Amino acid sequence: MVTEGGSHQAATVEQLRQHYNSEEAHSIAVERLASAIFQEVHKDVGLGARDRELLSTAAILHDIGLEQDPETHNVRSREILLETGLSGFGPTRLKVIACIVTFHRKKVKWRQDELFLSLDPKDQDRILKLAAILRVADGLDYTHGQSVAIESIRKKKKRFVIQAVGEPGDVEANVKRANKKGDLWQMVMPAPMTVTPAKGKKSSPKKDSHKTRRGDTVHDAARAIMSRQLERMHETEEGTRAGEDIEALHDMRVATRRLRAALRAFRKPLGREILEPYREELKWVAGTLGRVRDLDVWIRFLETYVDKAPAADREALEAYLAAERSERESLRTRLIADLDSDRFAQFTKGFDEFLRRGPGAADDTVGPFAARSIAKRMKRILKFADGIKSAPEERLHRLRILCKRLRYTGEFFAPCFGKRVEKMIQILRHVQDALGDVHDTIVWRERIGDVEPGPLATLKKHLAFRADQAHKEFLHVWRTLASKKLQKALRKELKTATK
């Protein structure tokens, strides 16, 4: 929810975010960070309690234009808002939100912005201050890892000091970015601001060793990458068992997928026969997690759909939803049994021991290996360019898998490279999301099966429309991924790592 007591507005905001495939985890993280800052400073900087709603809405929607126009997505986000509108927000408040979204990145040129200048001076002041907060919050999740939290915000000697804590390695990068994006704050707020890592909570040597560096050996990189993902799998197991937050299960599933991707990436230098048994066990773990997670996503979509459905359709839809929830509980019982099994215990113990011993003796430096791995996977993806507009779903699903593997590989080795690999990862995330929506809607239609005319048939038509929209959005972002400009820049950056 964006506001208490504003469920209709919140649903509309979330509906818009989902429609444009804006990254949910990042949007929520930025909204959380922005709200934390607002709570502590709003009285001192002349903002009112009602302004929180404008900030939260802008934070959730600040990246909705990213998939359609990555380079100037803040401008595209603004255009989408003004074209689409938001139920419950009048024309002036909509323009305020659109301006905040516009100013969340790049140099803010408000004196040249016609929409901004058309508003009342009080609204202009509100926009600049809320945009200043949003920029800092967005900077604190610059890595899109959702790993940073605000520990404290204090005013010292007429300066706000924001102390941040988070994942080792990530917190420093995010703090640096937040300070850079604090340029607007320094111009428009009555007191300047500094973001710092919380004292006494610096990266521990053990966790810092998980970060891959270009000069590391392939052996050390493999060990660091796999250790981090196994650690993440252990961290999320308790939440998965509890079942109170479905995102814990999602995070555990992602950790197993990343582990499998890492084993695939390193199988040649470390030995396929050594790694394959662990890949097979991870496939089993991912499968039992995936069956529940897939239903979680479906049920969450259904709940939103049922809430918006005509009253006459709800009884039939609620009955169908109840049956899906019952199926989910059955699968969850099986999941807990699998996590309690000797097989799972033996796998985790064995893999922990394997990583402590070290996964092999591959002494080449990781930089050239990482560059070759990324280039090889990108080459496979670009082969799908021919006939991409009319490619069958099976081929698109295969493409999605390859994009996911390249994205994970890029994330593993990102510290070895620069902005172009980061850009590739960002675009791959959007390609993967769009293709995921295409795949999900097709699977969901098949799950409903053949039905008589009625609420479920209407639902199937709605899913067909969603699939068509997702396919159009995929084609748009695919053009960016396959563009000669990006590919040329990427090849140049990868080449530097092989020298």
C-alpha positions in Angstrom: 0.0 0.0 0.0 1.1 3.5 -0.7 -1.1 5.2 1.9 -3.2 4.0 4.9 -6.9 4.3 4.0 -6.1 4.8 0.3 -6.5 1.2 -1.0 -8.0 2.3 -4.3 -5.1 4.7 -5.0 -2.5 2.1 -3.9 -4.1 -0.6 -6.2 -4.1 1.8 -9.1 -0.4 2.7 -8.5 0.6 -0.9 -8.2 -1.4 -1.8 -11.3 0.5 0.8 -13.3 3.8 -0.4 -12.0 3.1 -3.9 -12.9 1.8 -3.0 -16.4 5.1 -1.3 -17.3 7.2 -4.1 -15.7 8.9 -1.7 -13.3 11.1 -3.7 -11.0 9.1 -4.5 -7.9 11.9 -5.1 -5.4 13.7 -1.9 -6.3 10.6 0.2 -6.3 9.6 -1.0 -2.8 13.1 -0.5 -1.5 13.3 3.1 -2.8 9.8 3.8 -1.4 10.9 2.4 2.0 14.1 4.4 2.1 12.3 7.6 0.9 9.6 7.2 3.6 12.3 6.7 6.3 14.0 9.9 5.3 10.8 11.9 5.0 9.7 10.8 8.4 12.7 12.2 10.1 13.2 15.5 8.1 9.8 16.6 6.8 9.0 19.0 9.7 12.5 20.6 9.5 12.3 21.2 5.7 8.8 22.5 5.5 6.9 19.5 4.2 3.5 18.4 5.4 2.2 14.9 6.4 0.1 14.8 3.2 3.2 15.2 1.1 4.3 11.6 2.1 1.6 10.2 -0.3 3.1 12.1 -3.2 6.6 10.9 -2.4 5.5 7.3 -2.0 3.6 7.3 -5.2 6.5 8.8 -7.1 8.9 6.3 -5.5 6.9 3.3 -6.6 6.4 4.7 -10.2 9.8 6.4 -10.8 11.1 3.7 -13.2 7.9 2.8 -15.1 9.5 4.3 -18.3 12.7 2.3 -17.9 11.8 -0.6 -20.2 10.5 1.6 -23.0 13.3 4.2 -22.9 16.3 3.2 -20.7 18.4 6.2 -21.6 15.8 8.9 -20.6 13.4 6.8 -18.6 12.6 9.6 -16.2 11.1 11.6 -19.0 9.2 8.6 -20.4 7.9 7.8 -16.9 6.5 11.3 -16.7 4.9 11.0 -20.1 3.2 7.7 -19.1 1.8 9.3 -15.9 0.4 12.3 -17.8 -1.1 10.1 -20.5 -2.5 7.5 -18.2 -3.5 9.4 -15.1 -4.0 8.0 -11.6 -7.4 7.3 -10.1 -7.9 9.4 -7.0 -5.3 12.1 -7.9 -6.5 15.4 -9.3 -4.7 17.2 -12.2 -2.5 19.3 -10.1 -1.3 16.5 -7.8 -0.7 14.3 -10.9 1.5 17.0 -12.3 3.4 17.2 -9.0 4.1 13.5 -9.0 5.1 13.6 -12.7 7.6 16.4 -12.0 9.1 14.5 -9.0 9.5 11.4 -11.1 11.2 13.5 -13.8 13.7 15.0 -11.4 14.7 11.7 -9.8 17.8 11.4 -12.0 20.2 13.4 -14.1 20.8 17.2 -13.6 17.6 18.9 -12.6 16.8 21.8 -14.9 13.7 23.0 -13.3 14.0 26.6 -14.5 13.6 25.2 -18.1 10.8 22.8 -17.3 7.5 24.1 -18.7 5.3 21.7 -16.6 7.1 22.7 -13.4 6.9 26.4 -14.2 3.2 26.2 -14.8 2.6 25.2 -11.2 2.0 27.3 -8.1 5.3 28.3 -6.3 4.2 26.3 -3.2 3.9 23.2 -5.4 7.2 24.0 -7.0 8.9 24.1 -3.6 7.2 20.8 -2.7 8.3 19.1 -5.9 12.0 20.1 -5.5 12.1 18.9 -1.8 10.4 15.6 -2.5 12.5 15.0 -5.6 15.6 15.7 -3.4 14.5 13.0 -1.0 13.7 10.5 -3.8 17.1 11.0 -5.4 18.9 10.1 -2.2 16.7 7.1 -1.7 17.2 5.9 -5.2 21.0 6.3 -4.8 20.8 4.1 -1.7 19.6 1.2 -3.9 21.9 2.1 -6.8 23.0 -1.6 -7.0 19.4 -2.8 -7.1 20.3 -5.3 -4.3 17.8 -4.0 -1.7 20.7 -4.5 0.8 20.9 -1.1 2.4 18.8 0.3 5.2 18.9 3.6 7.1 20.0 3.1 10.7 19.7 6.7 11.8 19.1 10.3 10.6 20.4 13.0 12.9 20.8 16.8 12.5 24.3 17.7 13.6 25.6 21.3 13.4 22.8 22.3 11.0 23.5 19.3 8.7 21.5 16.1 8.3 23.6 13.0 8.7 22.1 9.8 7.3 23.8 6.6 8.4 23.3 3.5 6.3 24.0 -0.1 7.0 23.9 -3.0 4.5 25.6 -5.8 2.7 29.4 -5.5 2.7 30.7 -3.9 -0.5 27.2 -2.8 -1.5 26.8 -0.2 1.2 29.9 1.8 0.2 28.8 1.9 -3.5 25.2 2.9 -2.6 26.3 5.6 -0.1 28.7 7.1 -2.7 25.8 7.2 -5.2 23.4 8.7 -2.7 25.8 11.5 -1.9 26.3 12.2 -5.6 22.5 12.3 -6.1 22.2 14.6 -3.1 23.2 17.6 -5.3 19.5 18.7 -5.5 19.1 18.4 -1.7 22.1 20.7 -1.2 20.5 23.3 -3.4 16.8 23.3 -2.2 16.8 22.1 1.4 17.3 24.5 4.3 20.0 22.3 5.7 22.6 20.3 3.8 22.9 16.5 4.0 25.6 13.8 4.1 25.2 10.0 3.8 27.7 7.8 5.6 28.1 4.1 6.4 27.2 3.5 10.0 30.3 3.6 12.3 31.5 0.3 13.6 29.5 -1.7 10.9 32.1 -1.9 8.2 32.4 -4.9 5.9 33.9 -8.0 7.7 36.8 -9.7 6.0 34.8 -12.9 5.6 31.9 -11.3 3.7 34.1 -9.0 1.7 35.8 -12.1 0.3 32.6 -12.9 -1.6 33.3 -9.9 -3.9 34.9 -11.0 -7.2 37.8 -9.0 -8.5 39.4 -9.1 -11.9 42.8 -10.3 -10.6 41.3 -13.2 -8.6 42.0 -16.8 -9.7 39.1 -18.6 -11.3 39.2 -21.0 -8.2 38.9 -18.1 -5.7 36.1 -16.4 -7.8 34.1 -19.7 -8.0 34.4 -20.2 -4.3 33.4 -16.7 -3.4 30.4 -16.6 -5.8 29.1 -20.0 -4.8 29.7 -19.4 -1.0 27.6 -16.2 -1.2 24.7 -17.9 -2.9 24.8 -20.8 -0.5 24.9 -18.4 2.4 21.9 -16.6 0.9 20.0 -19.9 0.6 20.6 -20.7 4.2 19.6 -17.1 5.2 16.2 -17.5 3.5 15.4 -21.1 4.6 13.9 -20.1 8.0 11.5 -17.6 6.3 10.6 -20.2 3.6 9.7 -22.7 6.3 7.6 -20.1 8.3 5.6 -19.2 5.2 4.6 -15.8 6.5 6.3 -13.9 3.6 6.1 -15.4 0.2 9.2 -13.4 -0.9 11.4 -15.5 1.4 10.6 -18.5 -0.7 11.2 -16.5 -3.8 14.6 -15.4 -2.5 15.6 -19.0 -1.6 14.6 -20.1 -5.1 16.6 -17.4 -6.7 19.6 -18.4 -4.6 19.4 -22.0 -5.8 19.0 -20.8 -9.4 22.1 -18.6 -9.1 24.0 -21.5 -7.6 23.1 -23.7 -10.5 24.1 -20.9 -12.9 27.5 -20.6 -11.1 28.0 -24.3 -11.3 27.3 -24.2 -15.0 29.6 -21.2 -15.6 32.5 -22.9 -13.8 32.0 -26.5 -15.0 34.7 -26.3 -17.7 37.6 -25.0 -15.5 36.6 -26.9 -12.4 35.4 -30.2 -14.0 31.9 -31.1 -15.1 32.1 -34.5 -13.3 32.9 -32.8 -10.0 30.1 -30.2 -10.2 27.3 -32.2 -11.9 26.1 -34.0 -8.7 25.6 -30.7 -7.0 23.7 -29.3 -10.0 21.4 -32.2 -10.0 20.6 -31.8 -6.3 20.1 -28.0 -6.8 17.7 -28.8 -9.6 15.6 -30.9 -7.2 15.6 -28.2 -4.6 14.7 -25.5 -7.1 11.9 -27.7 -8.4 10.2 -28.2 -5.0 10.6 -24.5 -4.3 9.4 -23.5 -7.8 6.1 -25.4 -7.6 5.0 -23.4 -4.6 6.5 -20.1 -5.9 4.7 -20.4 -9.2 1.4 -20.8 -7.4 2.2 -17.9 -5.1 2.6 -15.6 -8.2 -0.6 -17.0 -9.8 -2.6 -16.6 -6.6 -1.3 -13.1 -6.0 -2.4 -12.1 -9.5 -5.8 -13.8 -9.0 -6.4 -11.9 -5.8 -5.8 -8.6 -7.5 -8.0 -9.6 -10.5 -10.9 -10.8 -8.3 -10.9 -7.6 -6.3 -11.4 -5.7 -9.6 -13.8 -8.1 -11.2 -17.6 -7.3 -11.6 -19.6 -8.4 -8.5 -21.5 -10.9 -10.6 -18.3 -12.8 -11.4 -16.7 -12.9 -8.0 -18.5 -16.0 -6.6 -17.1 -18.2 -9.4 -13.7 -16.6 -9.3 -13.5 -16.9 -5.5 -14.3 -20.6 -5.7 -11.5 -21.1 -8.3 -9.1 -19.1 -6.1 -10.0 -21.2 -3.1 -9.1 -24.3 -5.0 -5.8 -22.9 -6.1 -5.0 -21.9 -2.5 -5.8 -25.5 -1.4 -3.4 -26.8 -4.0 -0.8 -24.4 -2.8 -1.1 -25.7 0.7 -0.6 -29.3 -0.5 2.5 -28.3 -2.4 3.8 -26.4 0.6 3.4 -29.5 2.8 5.5 -31.4 0.3 8.1 -28.6 0.3 8.5 -28.6 4.1 8.9 -32.4 3.9 11.6 -32.0 1.3 13.4 -29.4 3.4 13.2 -31.8 6.4 14.5 -34.8 4.4 17.8 -36.5 4.8 18.4 -35.8 1.1 18.3 -32.0 1.7 20.4 -32.2 4.8 23.1 -34.3 3.1 23.2 -32.0 0.1 23.7 -28.8 2.2 26.3 -30.5 4.4 28.1 -31.9 1.4 28.1 -28.7 -0.5 29.2 -26.7 2.5 32.2 -29.0 2.9 33.0 -28.9 -0.8 33.2 -25.1 -0.7 35.3 -25.1 2.5 37.8 -27.5 0.9 37.8 -25.4 -2.3 36.2 -26.3 -5.6 39.4 -27.1 -7.5 42.7 -25.8 -8.8 41.9 -23.3 -11.6 44.7 -20.8 -11.2 44.0 -18.6 -14.3 42.9 -15.0 -13.5 39.1 -14.6 -13.6 39.0 -11.4 -15.7 39.6 -13.1 -19.1 37.5 -16.1 -18.1 34.6 -13.8 -17.2 34.9 -11.8 -20.4 34.8 -15.0 -22.5 31.9 -16.4 -20.5 29.8 -13.2 -21.1 30.7 -12.9 -24.8 29.9 -16.6 -25.4 26.4 -16.3 -23.8 25.6 -13.1 -25.5 26.5 -14.6 -28.9 24.0 -17.4 -28.2 21.3 -14.9 -27.4 21.8 -12.8 -30.5 21.3 -15.8 -32.7 17.6 -15.5 -31.8 17.4 -12.2 -33.6 16.2 -13.7 -36.9 12.4 -14.1 -36.8 12.1 -12.7 -33.3 8.8 -10.9 -33.9 7.0 -14.2 -34.8 9.0 -16.6 -32.7 6.9 -19.3 -31.0 6.5 -19.4 -27.3 8.8 -22.4 -26.9 11.6 -20.4 -28.6 10.9 -17.3 -26.5 11.0 -19.4 -23.3 14.4 -20.8 -24.3 15.6 -17.2 -25.0 14.4 -16.2 -21.5 16.4 -19.0 -19.9 19.5 -17.9 -21.8 19.0 -14.3 -20.8 18.6 -15.3 -17.2 21.9 -17.2 -17.3 23.7 -14.3 -18.9 22.3 -11.9 -16.4 23.4 -14.1 -13.5 26.8 -14.5 -15.1 27.1 -10.8 -15.6 26.1 -10.1 -12.0 28.7 -12.6 -10.7 31.5 -10.9 -12.6 30.2 -7.3 -12.6 32.9 -6.0 -10.2 35.5 -7.0 -12.9 34.0 -4.6 -15.5 32.4 -1.2 -15.9 29.2 0.6 -16.9 28.5 -1.4 -20.1 28.2 -4.7 -18.3 26.0 -3.0 -15.8 23.9 -1.7 -18.6 23.7 -5.1 -20.1 22.5 -6.6 -16.8 19.8 -3.9 -16.5 18.5 -4.5 -20.0 18.6 -8.3 -19.5 16.5 -7.9 -16.4 13.8 -6.2 -18.4 13.9 -8.7 -21.3 13.6 -11.5 -18.7 10.7 -9.8 -17.0 8.8 -9.2 -20.2 9.4 -12.8 -21.4 8.5 -14.1 -18.0 5.1 -12.3 -18.2 4.5 -13.9 -21.7 5.3 -17.3 -20.3 3.3 -16.9 -17.1 0.1 -15.8 -18.9 0.4 -18.8 -21.3 0.9 -21.2 -18.5 -2.0 -19.7 -16.5 -4.3 -20.0 -19.5 -3.4 -23.7 -19.8 -3.9 -24.1 -16.1 -7.5 -22.8 -16.4 -8.1 -25.2 -19.3 -11.2 -25.4 -21.5 -14.1 -23.6 -19.8 -17.6 -22.6 -20.7 -18.4 -18.9 -21.3 -18.3 -17.1 -18.0 -15.9 -15.5 -15.5 -13.1 -18.0 -16.1 -13.4 -17.6 -19.9 -13.2 -13.8 -19.4 -10.1 -14.3 -17.3 -8.5 -16.3 -20.1 -9.2 -13.4 -22.5 -7.7 -11.0 -20.1 -4.6 -13.2 -19.9 -4.3 -13.3 -23.7 -4.4 -9.5 -23.8 -1.6 -9.4 -21.1 0.5 -11.8 -23.1 0.1 -9.7 -26.2 1.1 -6.5 -24.3 4.1 -8.2 -22.6 5.3 -9.5 -26.1 5.2 -5.9 -27.4 7.2 -4.7 -24.5 9.7 -7.5 -25.0 10.2 -6.5 -28.6 10.8 -2.9 -27.6 13.5 -3.7 -25.0 15.0 -6.4 -27.2 15.9 -3.7 -29.8 18.0 -2.0 -27.1 19.7 -5.2 -26.1 20.5 -6.2 -29.7 21.5 -2.7 -30.8 24.8 -2.3 -32.6 25.7 0.6 -30.3 25.3 -1.5 -27.1 27.0 -4.5 -28.5 30.0 -2.6 -29.8 30.5 -0.9 -26.4 30.1 -4.2 -24.6 32.7 -5.9 -26.8 35.1 -3.1 -26.2 34.7 -3.3 -22.4 35.0 -7.1 -22.4 38.2 -6.9 -24.6 39.9 -4.8 -21.9 39.6 -7.7 -19.4 41.4 -10.1 -21.7 44.6 -8.0 -21.9 
